[in-house]
Amino acid sequence: MIEVRHLKTLTALRETSSLVEAAERVHLTQSALSHQLKDLEEKLGCSLFIRKTKPVRFTSAGLRLLQLADDVLLSFRSAQRDIQRFAEGESGRLHIAIECHSCYEWLMPTIDHFREHWPDVELDLSTAFGFMPLPALARGDLDLVVTSDPQDIPNIEYIPLFQYESQVALSRHHPLAKEEFLTPECFSKETLITYPVETERLDIFKHFLNPAGISPAKIRHSELTLMMMQLVASGRGVCCLPNWALTEYTNRQYVITKSLGEEGVWCKLYLAIRKDQRNNAYMEDLISTASKTCFKNLKGILAPDL
């Protein structure tokens, strides 16, 4: 009567507190997910959660099934990993490069989980500020690149993780703080603080400033997100980062954020790998773990296929 898909659905509902987002998480339509839950409740003879509550409130029966889900799904994933190890071996190499420091918020929990389950895989992590990581991936110097800037390179596959909005962080006392959203012209007199990479690889230039033919008055570099926030908060410039990377600072009222244009600038984050590694057991596990970790830890992101 109770199937693994039911447990996955209830877990997704607990983590998202939304039927719409839970449906996206388990790759169903909202209608199909609602029907699945209603059918399960009819078979069990009781309700599992209280409708129209936010966050979702589970009944005693629902909470008991969630306990079961936590136990069963953990054992299920562990068994899958063990079988993959038996089939393909446990050792290998995984050299990763990332293109922004803000990725550490979800990448480090992912790596911690990976090390626990694949202790014999040689794991190395570096930033991609000082070199072009995608050609290095194609050459075999790297095994995975976290990027928002896919390039058409033979034998490279891009696996979308999620969508995010690129937002501008401003001092709470900045003159632009009163604007509903920012236009490209707003930056013509501003100091833009960025990571030390080529402007062509930065979302604000690729999707907002360059198409409008606008350049900031000055560009200042910083490798640390925290330092960028300190500079912004003290009125020494503005910066553009993924919305999830700014949540901590806006919650503390350290800075405020504005969208780029009335509709905002939305981008995708990808995991880039060589196609010949796509079916590697530990690579598949890392990709799956990264996706789950992102939606568990980051606020304001959307499914990649929306």
TORKOL-4160 file (C-alpha; in steps of 0.2 Angstrom, whole numbers, padded with zeros to 4 digits, m for minus):
306
<pt num="1" X="0000" Y="0000" Z="0000"/>
<pt num="2" X="0014" Y="0012" Z="0005"/>
<pt num="3" X="0027" Y="0014" Z="m0009"/>
<pt num="4" X="0044" Y="0023" Z="m0010"/>
<pt num="5" X="0036" Y="0036" Z="m0022"/>
<pt num="6" X="0024" Y="0040" Z="m0008"/>
<pt num="7" X="0038" Y="0043" Z="0004"/>
<pt num="8" X="0048" Y="0054" Z="m0008"/>
<pt num="9" X="0032" Y="0064" Z="m0011"/>
<pt num="10" X="0029" Y="0067" Z="0008"/>
<pt num="11" X="0047" Y="0072" Z="0010"/>
<pt num="12" X="0047" Y="0084" Z="m0004"/>
<pt num="13" X="0031" Y="0092" Z="0003"/>
<pt num="14" X="0039" Y="0094" Z="0020"/>
<pt num="15" X="0055" Y="0102" Z="0013"/>
<pt num="16" X="0046" Y="0114" Z="0001"/>
<pt num="17" X="0029" Y="0117" Z="0011"/>
<pt num="18" X="0021" Y="0119" Z="m0006"/>
<pt num="19" X="0012" Y="0107" Z="m0017"/>
<pt num="20" X="0018" Y="0116" Z="m0032"/>
<pt num="21" X="0036" Y="0115" Z="m0027"/>
<pt num="22" X="0035" Y="0097" Z="m0021"/>
<pt num="23" X="0027" Y="0092" Z="m0038"/>
<pt num="24" X="0042" Y="0100" Z="m0046"/>
<pt num="25" X="0054" Y="0091" Z="m0035"/>
<pt num="26" X="0047" Y="0074" Z="m0039"/>
<pt num="27" X="0044" Y="0078" Z="m0057"/>
<pt num="28" X="0025" Y="0077" Z="m0057"/>
<pt num="29" X="0012" Y="0090" Z="m0061"/>
<pt num="30" X="0003" Y="0097" Z="m0046"/>
<pt num="31" X="m0013" Y="0088" Z="m0051"/>
<pt num="32" X="m0004" Y="0071" Z="m0052"/>
<pt num="33" X="0004" Y="0074" Z="m0035"/>
<pt num="34" X="m0013" Y="0079" Z="m0027"/>
<pt num="35" X="m0021" Y="0064" Z="m0034"/>
<pt num="36" X="m0007" Y="0053" Z="m0028"/>
<pt num="37" X="m0009" Y="0060" Z="m0010"/>
<pt num="38" X="m0028" Y="0059" Z="m0010"/>
<pt num="39" X="m0027" Y="0041" Z="m0016"/>
<pt num="40" X="m0014" Y="0036" Z="m0002"/>
<pt num="41" X="m0025" Y="0045" Z="0011"/>
<pt num="42" X="m0041" Y="0035" Z="0005"/>
<pt num="43" X="m0031" Y="0019" Z="0006"/>
<pt num="44" X="m0025" Y="0023" Z="0023"/>
<pt num="45" X="m0041" Y="0029" Z="0029"/>
<pt num="46" X="m0034" Y="0046" Z="0036"/>
<pt num="47" X="m0028" Y="0063" Z="0032"/>
<pt num="48" X="m0009" Y="0065" Z="0031"/>
<pt num="49" X="m0008" Y="0084" Z="0031"/>
<pt num="50" X="m0020" Y="0099" Z="0034"/>
<pt num="51" X="m0024" Y="0108" Z="0018"/>
<pt num="52" X="m0021" Y="0126" Z="0015"/>
<pt num="53" X="m0009" Y="0129" Z="0029"/>
<pt num="54" X="0009" Y="0137" Z="0027"/>
<pt num="55" X="0020" Y="0130" Z="0032"/>
<pt num="56" X="0012" Y="0113" Z="0029"/>
<pt num="57" X="0005" Y="0105" Z="0045"/>
<pt num="58" X="0006" Y="0086" Z="0045"/>
<pt num="59" X="m0006" Y="0075" Z="0055"/>
<pt num="60" X="0000" Y="0062" Z="0067"/>
<pt num="61" X="m0002" Y="0049" Z="0053"/>
<pt num="62" X="0008" Y="0061" Z="0041"/>
<pt num="63" X="0022" Y="0063" Z="0054"/>
<pt num="64" X="0023" Y="0044" Z="0057"/>
<pt num="65" X="0025" Y="0041" Z="0038"/>
<pt num="66" X="0039" Y="0055" Z="0037"/>
<pt num="67" X="0048" Y="0045" Z="0051"/>
<pt num="68" X="0047" Y="0030" Z="0040"/>
<pt num="69" X="0053" Y="0040" Z="0025"/>
<pt num="70" X="0068" Y="0046" Z="0034"/>
<pt num="71" X="0073" Y="0029" Z="0038"/>
<pt num="72" X="0068" Y="0020" Z="0022"/>
<pt num="73" X="0075" Y="0032" Z="0010"/>
<pt num="74" X="0092" Y="0034" Z="0019"/>
<pt num="75" X="0093" Y="0015" Z="0018"/>
<pt num="76" X="0087" Y="0014" Z="0000"/>
<pt num="77" X="0100" Y="0027" Z="m0006"/>
<pt num="78" X="0114" Y="0018" Z="0004"/>
<pt num="79" X="0110" Y="0002" Z="m0004"/>
<pt num="80" X="0110" Y="0010" Z="m0021"/>
<pt num="81" X="0127" Y="0017" Z="m0018"/>
<pt num="82" X="0134" Y="0000" Z="m0012"/>
<pt num="83" X="0127" Y="m0009" Z="m0027"/>
<pt num="84" X="0135" Y="0004" Z="m0039"/>
<pt num="85" X="0151" Y="0002" Z="m0030"/>
<pt num="86" X="0150" Y="m0017" Z="m0032"/>
<pt num="87" X="0147" Y="m0014" Z="m0051"/>
<pt num="88" X="0159" Y="m0001" Z="m0055"/>
<pt num="89" X="0172" Y="0000" Z="m0042"/>
<pt num="90" X="0175" Y="0013" Z="m0028"/>
<pt num="91" X="0191" Y="0022" Z="m0032"/>
<pt num="92" X="0194" Y="0036" Z="m0045"/>
<pt num="93" X="0198" Y="0054" Z="m0046"/>
<pt num="94" X="0186" Y="0069" Z="m0045"/>
<pt num="95" X="0195" Y="0086" Z="m0048"/>
<pt num="96" X="0182" Y="0101" Z="m0046"/>
<pt num="97" X="0183" Y="0119" Z="m0051"/>
<pt num="98" X="0170" Y="0132" Z="m0046"/>
<pt num="99" X="0168" Y="0149" Z="m0054"/>
<pt num="100" X="0161" Y="0159" Z="m0039"/>
<pt num="101" X="0164" Y="0158" Z="m0020"/>
<pt num="102" X="0146" Y="0159" Z="m0016"/>
<pt num="103" X="0144" Y="0141" Z="m0022"/>
<pt num="104" X="0153" Y="0135" Z="m0006"/>
<pt num="105" X="0136" Y="0137" Z="0003"/>
<pt num="106" X="0129" Y="0122" Z="m0005"/>
<pt num="107" X="0145" Y="0114" Z="m0012"/>
<pt num="108" X="0153" Y="0110" Z="0004"/>
<pt num="109" X="0139" Y="0100" Z="0012"/>
<pt num="110" X="0138" Y="0091" Z="m0005"/>
<pt num="111" X="0157" Y="0087" Z="m0004"/>
<pt num="112" X="0155" Y="0082" Z="0015"/>
<pt num="113" X="0142" Y="0069" Z="0010"/>
<pt num="114" X="0152" Y="0063" Z="m0005"/>
<pt num="115" X="0168" Y="0060" Z="0005"/>
<pt num="116" X="0157" Y="0050" Z="0018"/>
<pt num="117" X="0151" Y="0038" Z="0004"/>
<pt num="118" X="0166" Y="0038" Z="m0008"/>
<pt num="119" X="0181" Y="0038" Z="0004"/>
<pt num="120" X="0193" Y="0031" Z="m0009"/>
<pt num="121" X="0189" Y="0044" Z="m0023"/>
<pt num="122" X="0203" Y="0057" Z="m0024"/>
<pt num="123" X="0194" Y="0073" Z="m0022"/>
<pt num="124" X="0202" Y="0091" Z="m0026"/>
<pt num="125" X="0193" Y="0108" Z="m0026"/>
<pt num="126" X="0199" Y="0124" Z="m0033"/>
<pt num="127" X="0192" Y="0141" Z="m0039"/>
<pt num="128" X="0193" Y="0145" Z="m0057"/>
<pt num="129" X="0198" Y="0163" Z="m0056"/>
<pt num="130" X="0215" Y="0161" Z="m0063"/>
<pt num="131" X="0212" Y="0150" Z="m0078"/>
<pt num="132" X="0199" Y="0145" Z="m0090"/>
<pt num="133" X="0191" Y="0129" Z="m0082"/>
<pt num="134" X="0180" Y="0122" Z="m0097"/>
<pt num="135" X="0195" Y="0119" Z="m0109"/>
<pt num="136" X="0204" Y="0111" Z="m0094"/>
<pt num="137" X="0189" Y="0100" Z="m0091"/>
<pt num="138" X="0189" Y="0095" Z="m0110"/>
<pt num="139" X="0208" Y="0091" Z="m0109"/>
<pt num="140" X="0205" Y="0080" Z="m0094"/>
<pt num="141" X="0214" Y="0091" Z="m0081"/>
<pt num="142" X="0198" Y="0093" Z="m0072"/>
<pt num="143" X="0183" Y="0081" Z="m0070"/>
<pt num="144" X="0169" Y="0093" Z="m0065"/>
<pt num="145" X="0166" Y="0112" Z="m0067"/>
<pt num="146" X="0152" Y="0122" Z="m0058"/>
<pt num="147" X="0148" Y="0136" Z="m0070"/>
<pt num="148" X="0134" Y="0148" Z="m0076"/>
<pt num="149" X="0143" Y="0151" Z="m0092"/>
<pt num="150" X="0141" Y="0135" Z="m0104"/>
<pt num="151" X="0152" Y="0135" Z="m0119"/>
<pt num="152" X="0150" Y="0124" Z="m0135"/>
<pt num="153" X="0165" Y="0112" Z="m0132"/>
<pt num="154" X="0165" Y="0094" Z="m0139"/>
<pt num="155" X="0162" Y="0080" Z="m0127"/>
<pt num="156" X="0156" Y="0092" Z="m0113"/>
<pt num="157" X="0139" Y="0090" Z="m0106"/>
<pt num="158" X="0130" Y="0103" Z="m0095"/>
<pt num="159" X="0118" Y="0097" Z="m0082"/>
<pt num="160" X="0107" Y="0111" Z="m0075"/>
<pt num="161" X="0106" Y="0112" Z="m0056"/>
<pt num="162" X="0094" Y="0127" Z="m0054"/>
<pt num="163" X="0089" Y="0144" Z="m0059"/>
<pt num="164" X="0093" Y="0159" Z="m0049"/>
<pt num="165" X="0091" Y="0178" Z="m0050"/>
<pt num="166" X="0106" Y="0189" Z="m0051"/>
<pt num="167" X="0103" Y="0204" Z="m0039"/>
<pt num="168" X="0112" Y="0220" Z="m0035"/>
<pt num="169" X="0117" Y="0223" Z="m0017"/>
<pt num="170" X="0116" Y="0241" Z="m0011"/>
<pt num="171" X="0120" Y="0250" Z="0005"/>
<pt num="172" X="0103" Y="0254" Z="0014"/>
<pt num="173" X="0108" Y="0273" Z="0012"/>
<pt num="174" X="0112" Y="0272" Z="m0007"/>
<pt num="175" X="0103" Y="0284" Z="m0018"/>
<pt num="176" X="0097" Y="0270" Z="m0029"/>
<pt num="177" X="0089" Y="0262" Z="m0014"/>
<pt num="178" X="0072" Y="0271" Z="m0017"/>
<pt num="179" X="0071" Y="0263" Z="m0035"/>
<pt num="180" X="0059" Y="0249" Z="m0038"/>
<pt num="181" X="0072" Y="0241" Z="m0050"/>
<pt num="182" X="0088" Y="0246" Z="m0058"/>
<pt num="183" X="0091" Y="0250" Z="m0076"/>
<pt num="184" X="0108" Y="0249" Z="m0085"/>
<pt num="185" X="0110" Y="0268" Z="m0084"/>
<pt num="186" X="0110" Y="0267" Z="m0065"/>
<pt num="187" X="0127" Y="0259" Z="m0066"/>
<pt num="188" X="0136" Y="0273" Z="m0077"/>
<pt num="189" X="0141" Y="0282" Z="m0061"/>
<pt num="190" X="0144" Y="0267" Z="m0050"/>
<pt num="191" X="0158" Y="0257" Z="m0044"/>
<pt num="192" X="0154" Y="0239" Z="m0047"/>
<pt num="193" X="0163" Y="0227" Z="m0036"/>
<pt num="194" X="0165" Y="0209" Z="m0044"/>
<pt num="195" X="0175" Y="0194" Z="m0042"/>
<pt num="196" X="0192" Y="0194" Z="m0051"/>
<pt num="197" X="0186" Y="0186" Z="m0068"/>
<pt num="198" X="0184" Y="0192" Z="m0085"/>
<pt num="199" X="0168" Y="0203" Z="m0087"/>
<pt num="200" X="0162" Y="0192" Z="m0101"/>
<pt num="201" X="0159" Y="0178" Z="m0088"/>
<pt num="202" X="0149" Y="0189" Z="m0076"/>
<pt num="203" X="0130" Y="0189" Z="m0077"/>
<pt num="204" X="0127" Y="0207" Z="m0075"/>
<pt num="205" X="0138" Y="0211" Z="m0090"/>
<pt num="206" X="0133" Y="0196" Z="m0101"/>
<pt num="207" X="0114" Y="0199" Z="m0099"/>
<pt num="208" X="0112" Y="0217" Z="m0093"/>
<pt num="209" X="0125" Y="0230" Z="m0096"/>
<pt num="210" X="0134" Y="0224" Z="m0112"/>
<pt num="211" X="0117" Y="0222" Z="m0122"/>
<pt num="212" X="0113" Y="0240" Z="m0117"/>
<pt num="213" X="0131" Y="0247" Z="m0121"/>
<pt num="214" X="0133" Y="0253" Z="m0103"/>
<pt num="215" X="0149" Y="0252" Z="m0093"/>
<pt num="216" X="0151" Y="0256" Z="m0074"/>
<pt num="217" X="0161" Y="0271" Z="m0069"/>
<pt num="218" X="0174" Y="0259" Z="m0060"/>
<pt num="219" X="0176" Y="0241" Z="m0057"/>
<pt num="220" X="0184" Y="0235" Z="m0041"/>
<pt num="221" X="0189" Y="0217" Z="m0037"/>
<pt num="222" X="0187" Y="0206" Z="m0022"/>
<pt num="223" X="0189" Y="0187" Z="m0020"/>
<pt num="224" X="0179" Y="0186" Z="m0004"/>
<pt num="225" X="0160" Y="0188" Z="m0003"/>
<pt num="226" X="0161" Y="0195" Z="0014"/>
<pt num="227" X="0173" Y="0208" Z="0009"/>
<pt num="228" X="0161" Y="0213" Z="m0005"/>
<pt num="229" X="0147" Y="0215" Z="0007"/>
<pt num="230" X="0157" Y="0226" Z="0019"/>
<pt num="231" X="0162" Y="0237" Z="0004"/>
<pt num="232" X="0144" Y="0238" Z="m0001"/>
<pt num="233" X="0137" Y="0242" Z="0016"/>
<pt num="234" X="0150" Y="0256" Z="0019"/>
<pt num="235" X="0145" Y="0264" Z="0003"/>
<pt num="236" X="0160" Y="0260" Z="m0007"/>
<pt num="237" X="0151" Y="0252" Z="m0022"/>
<pt num="238" X="0138" Y="0240" Z="m0027"/>
<pt num="239" X="0139" Y="0222" Z="m0032"/>
<pt num="240" X="0129" Y="0209" Z="m0041"/>
<pt num="241" X="0128" Y="0191" Z="m0034"/>
<pt num="242" X="0115" Y="0176" Z="m0035"/>
<pt num="243" X="0100" Y="0179" Z="m0024"/>
<pt num="244" X="0104" Y="0165" Z="m0013"/>
<pt num="245" X="0121" Y="0172" Z="m0009"/>
<pt num="246" X="0113" Y="0188" Z="m0003"/>
<pt num="247" X="0100" Y="0180" Z="0008"/>
<pt num="248" X="0111" Y="0180" Z="0024"/>
<pt num="249" X="0115" Y="0198" Z="0022"/>
<pt num="250" X="0098" Y="0204" Z="0018"/>
<pt num="251" X="0091" Y="0195" Z="0033"/>
<pt num="252" X="0103" Y="0204" Z="0044"/>
<pt num="253" X="0098" Y="0220" Z="0036"/>
<pt num="254" X="0116" Y="0223" Z="0031"/>
<pt num="255" X="0112" Y="0227" Z="0013"/>
<pt num="256" X="0097" Y="0229" Z="0002"/>
<pt num="257" X="0094" Y="0221" Z="m0015"/>
<pt num="258" X="0087" Y="0226" Z="m0031"/>
<pt num="259" X="0082" Y="0217" Z="m0047"/>
<pt num="260" X="0091" Y="0220" Z="m0064"/>
<pt num="261" X="0077" Y="0227" Z="m0074"/>
<pt num="262" X="0058" Y="0225" Z="m0071"/>
<pt num="263" X="0058" Y="0207" Z="m0075"/>
<pt num="264" X="0075" Y="0203" Z="m0066"/>
<pt num="265" X="0089" Y="0193" Z="m0074"/>
<pt num="266" X="0087" Y="0175" Z="m0071"/>
<pt num="267" X="0102" Y="0163" Z="m0075"/>
<pt num="268" X="0105" Y="0144" Z="m0073"/>
<pt num="269" X="0119" Y="0136" Z="m0064"/>
<pt num="270" X="0127" Y="0120" Z="m0072"/>
<pt num="271" X="0138" Y="0105" Z="m0068"/>
<pt num="272" X="0149" Y="0103" Z="m0083"/>
<pt num="273" X="0157" Y="0086" Z="m0085"/>
<pt num="274" X="0164" Y="0075" Z="m0099"/>
<pt num="275" X="0151" Y="0065" Z="m0108"/>
<pt num="276" X="0162" Y="0049" Z="m0106"/>
<pt num="277" X="0160" Y="0051" Z="m0087"/>
<pt num="278" X="0141" Y="0053" Z="m0086"/>
<pt num="279" X="0138" Y="0035" Z="m0081"/>
<pt num="280" X="0152" Y="0034" Z="m0068"/>
<pt num="281" X="0144" Y="0029" Z="m0052"/>
<pt num="282" X="0152" Y="0042" Z="m0040"/>
<pt num="283" X="0149" Y="0056" Z="m0053"/>
<pt num="284" X="0130" Y="0051" Z="m0054"/>
<pt num="285" X="0130" Y="0051" Z="m0035"/>
<pt num="286" X="0138" Y="0068" Z="m0034"/>
<pt num="287" X="0126" Y="0076" Z="m0046"/>
<pt num="288" X="0111" Y="0069" Z="m0037"/>
<pt num="289" X="0117" Y="0074" Z="m0020"/>
<pt num="290" X="0121" Y="0092" Z="m0027"/>
<pt num="291" X="0104" Y="0094" Z="m0033"/>
<pt num="292" X="0096" Y="0088" Z="m0017"/>
<pt num="293" X="0108" Y="0099" Z="m0006"/>
<pt num="294" X="0104" Y="0115" Z="m0017"/>
<pt num="295" X="0085" Y="0114" Z="m0014"/>
<pt num="296" X="0087" Y="0110" Z="0004"/>
<pt num="297" X="0099" Y="0124" Z="0008"/>
<pt num="298" X="0096" Y="0139" Z="m0004"/>
<pt num="299" X="0082" Y="0151" Z="m0004"/>
<pt num="300" X="0075" Y="0159" Z="m0020"/>
<pt num="301" X="0080" Y="0146" Z="m0033"/>
<pt num="302" X="0069" Y="0138" Z="m0045"/>
<pt num="303" X="0069" Y="0121" Z="m0054"/>
<pt num="304" X="0081" Y="0122" Z="m0070"/>
<pt num="305" X="0067" Y="0117" Z="m0082"/>
<pt num="306" X="0054" Y="0131" Z="m0078"/>
